[in-house]
Amino acid sequence: MSFFGGSGYQQQQQQINPQNIALAEQELEMVTDLFNRIVDSCHKKCISKEYNQNDLSQGEAVCIDRCVAKFIEVNAKVGEKMQQVGGQQQQQQQ
């Protein structure tokens, strides 16, 4: 089996669904946006504007750990709530 253009590769190319690619791209954009928002928010809250050390201090590291954990927890709760609301709206439309 060749990974460089053999017949197996051509068959895989024909089976790729453009809708799946679009969904994967959208998911990647959402994850990238979440990551960037976490970095921006937690950096502003936890990192001193005066860089005195090469590494994070223990306080900064703990702050970042807590900030990221809270950000992810809240994001998950909001996602769950949005799914509940979406499910209720679908039930009402039926």
C-alpha positions in Angstrom: 0.0 0.0 0.0 1.4 3.3 -1.0 0.7 6.6 0.7 1.9 8.6 -2.3 -0.7 8.3 -4.9 -1.5 4.6 -5.3 -5.0 3.4 -6.1 -6.0 3.2 -2.4 -5.2 6.9 -2.0 -7.5 7.8 -5.0 -10.3 5.8 -3.5 -10.0 7.6 -0.2 -10.1 11.0 -2.0 -13.3 10.1 -3.7 -14.9 9.1 -0.4 -14.2 12.4 1.4 -17.4 14.2 2.1 -17.1 18.0 1.6 -19.6 18.6 4.4 -17.4 16.7 6.8 -14.4 18.9 5.8 -16.5 22.0 6.4 -17.6 20.7 9.8 -14.0 19.9 10.8 -12.8 23.4 9.7 -15.6 25.0 11.7 -14.6 22.9 14.8 -11.0 23.8 14.4 -11.9 27.5 14.2 -14.0 27.2 17.3 -11.2 25.5 19.2 -8.7 28.0 18.1 -11.0 30.9 19.1 -11.5 29.3 22.6 -7.8 28.8 23.0 -7.1 32.5 22.0 -9.8 33.8 24.4 -8.3 31.7 27.2 -4.8 32.9 26.6 -5.9 36.6 26.4 -8.1 36.4 29.5 -5.8 34.4 31.7 -2.7 36.4 30.6 -4.4 39.7 31.6 -5.5 38.3 34.9 -2.5 36.3 36.0 0.7 37.6 34.4 2.5 40.7 35.7 3.2 43.3 33.0 6.8 43.5 34.4 8.7 40.4 33.3 11.2 40.0 36.1 11.8 36.3 35.7 12.2 33.9 32.7 9.7 31.4 34.1 6.3 31.9 35.7 6.2 32.4 39.4 4.4 29.8 41.5 1.6 32.3 42.0 1.2 33.0 38.3 1.2 29.3 37.5 -1.5 28.6 40.1 -3.5 31.5 38.8 -3.3 30.3 35.2 -4.3 26.8 36.2 -7.3 28.0 38.0 -8.2 30.5 35.3 -8.0 27.9 32.5 -10.0 25.4 34.6 -12.8 27.9 35.3 -12.8 29.1 31.7 -13.2 25.5 30.4 -15.9 24.7 33.0 -17.9 27.7 32.2 -17.6 27.0 28.4 -18.8 23.5 29.0 -21.8 24.6 31.0 -22.7 27.2 28.4 -22.5 24.6 25.7 -24.7 22.2 27.6 -27.3 25.0 28.2 -27.3 25.9 24.5 -27.9 22.3 23.6 -30.8 22.1 26.1 -32.4 25.3 24.6 -31.8 24.0 21.1 -33.5 20.7 22.0 -36.5 22.5 23.5 -36.9 24.7 20.5 -36.8 21.6 18.2 -39.5 19.9 20.3 -41.7 23.0 20.2 -41.4 23.2 16.4 -42.6 19.6 16.0 
